[in-house]
Amino acid sequence: MCGIIGYIGNREAQAILFNCMSRLEYRGYDSCGIAIGGKNIHSIKNKGRVIELQENAPRIEGTLGIGHTRWATHGTPNAVNAHPHFDCHGKIAVVHNGIITNYLQLIRKLKNKGHEFVSETDSELIPHLIEEYYCGDLQDAVEKALDEIEGTLAIIVLKEDIEELIASRRNSPLVIGIAENEVFVASDVPAIVEFTNKIVYLEDGDTARISKDKIRIKRNEVTITPVINEINVTKTEIEKNGFDHFMLKEIREEPEIIEQSLDMLTNEKNIDEYRQVIREVSDISIIGCGTSYHAGLVGKYIIEEALGIPVRVELASELNHRHRMIIPDLTIAITQSGETADVLVPLKKLHQCQAHTTVITNVYGSTASRISDSVLYTHAGPEISVAATKTFIAQLLELYKITFYSSIIDTDSRMYAHKELMCISEKVKQMLENDVQFQRCGEFLSEHNEVFFIGRGINFPIALEGALKLKEISYIHAEGYAGGEIKHGPFALLDENTPVIALLTRDGTRDAMISNIKEIQARKSPVIVISDSQDKDIDGITDAVITVPQVPYLFSPIVNTIAVQLIAYYGAKFKGCPIDNPRNLAKTVTVE
Ligand code: AGP
C-alpha cells in the first residue's frame, strides 16, 4: 500500500524524490520521508503529506536517494514510524512496501544481538538484518537478510559511501525506469513517467544492483539481461489538466475510454482474444474486491442473460479463507491495480491447482497479469484518484466484450450489442454536459448523514457501487440495497432525514421498483430517482428526478454508474472532503 522510490543519477535527488513521491501518494499518504546518500546519509521524515515535508525540508545535497509514502499497518502515522528506516549506526537506509509476517521473531533475535529499535514498525528490522550480514557486499547482505524474512515486500536499500541502490521485490510491485545516466526505481510507472518511458518490470524474487549507468538483475541465482519495455503513458495522463480533482477528470474521460475499448474490436487479433475467454465452459466464477467486485456482479447478469452460463461472484477476500475451494471451468479475476493482495492469494492458489484463469486489469505487467492464463487490459490509462471510476467502466466494457464476442454467442445478438454499444459514448457525452442535476443532488446529500441507494436486477450492483463511492469520498454513511430487500429490515432506518437514491430503468424491474419507491415515500424519506425516462408513472412519487440516457437494459449499468459517480463526487465536494485521497484509504491494497 505504500509507495517507494529510488533515484540515482547526476541531478539533485531531493527534488526528484519529492516529485515522484507526490505521484505515489495515492498509495498511502499518512506520513513520508526521504534519505539522500553519499559520504553520509541524511534523512528527513514527517507525519502528513509530501508537500508539507517538502515545504519544510532543508536542502540536502546528493545525487542518489530513496523515498517513501506510507499507509500505516504497524504503528501509528508519525515521524518515527515513517520510512526510511535505519540500522543501528544510521549507515543503511531502507524503504519498504509490504508486510513482514515473522517480524516479532526476527526483532527478538536482533534485539538479543544488541540491536535497538526506535519505531513500532515491522519494516525497521530490514536495515538491522542487512547490517548483521554486511561484510563488504551490500547486495549479498540484502539477499541473505531477505532469505530470513517472510511476507510481502518491495524494498530499496541505500548505504552510505556506496554509489548504488539495491532493490528487490516479493509480492509487491517494483519497476525500474532507465534514462540517460540516471535510473529510477518505483512502486509503479506513473511515478516516474515524467522522467522516462523505458521500464524494466522486476519479477518476484528479483534483486537489482543499480548504479547510474548499469543495472544488474539477479533472478534465480543467475544475472539476467533486463528487458526494457517502452511504455506509452504520457505526463498529461497523470496531471489534473485544469480539473479540481483527478476523480472528476477521470469521470470525464469515460466516453473516450468507451470509444477506445470498442476500437479494439476493429482488430481481428483482439477479437480473437475475446473469442477465446468464454468457450466450452459449464460454470464461471468471478472474483474481485470493492468496486471490482461490483463489476463482477454486473458481469454475472450479462453473462447469465446473454450466454446462459451460471456465474458465481465471490469477494476475493472471503475466498482466501475457505477450507475447500470449488474450482470452476473458468475464473475471471477483476482487479484494477493487479496488485490487490486479497485477489492475488486465491489467484495463486487457482494457478497452483492448474485452474483456468483470466485477469481483467488496468496495469500492464502487474502481478495478477503474470499469474493468470490470459489477461485483458482495460487500457483506461493511469487512475490516480483513490476512488475507482473510469476503470470500473472499462471493466464493464471488457465483460461486455468477452460476452458478446464469445465464440458461443449467436451473430444477431453480437451485432445488436455492438450497434448499441457504439452509440453509448455519444449518449454519455451528452449526459456529462448536463452536470447541474448531479451537482444539485450532491449538494442535497451533503446535508445528510445517511443515504440509501437502491436498484434491481443488473442495476442492483450499481446501487452497491453508488453507496461505496459516496461513503468512500464524502464520509456519508451509505448503503446499497436491492430494491425488493429494503423492506426486509432497512425500512426501520427510513425517515425524513434519510434520502434514498433509486435507479429506475425501463426493463422488467420497473413496475416493482416504482412500488418500492412508493413504499419508501410513505415512510417520509426523500426519494431521488435516476431514471432513463420521465413520465406520469413517476410524477408525484419522487422529490427529484435525474435523467440518464435511454440504453438497452443490459447496458444501463454504464449510464447509471456515471450518474452515481457524479453524485458522490459532488456530495464530497460540497462537504469539502479531500476527494482524491480519502482518509484511511489507499489505491492499491497490498495487504490481506
Ligand atoms: C474503489 O473506489 C475502491 N478504492 C476499492 O474498493 C477498490 O476497488 C478495491 O480496493 C479493489 O481494488 P483493485 O480493483 O485494484 O483490485
Residues whose N, C-alpha, C, O or C-beta is under 5 A from the ligand:
A	BS01	AGP	C289 G290 T291 S292 I334 T335 Q336 S337 G338 T340 V386 A387 A388 K587 V589
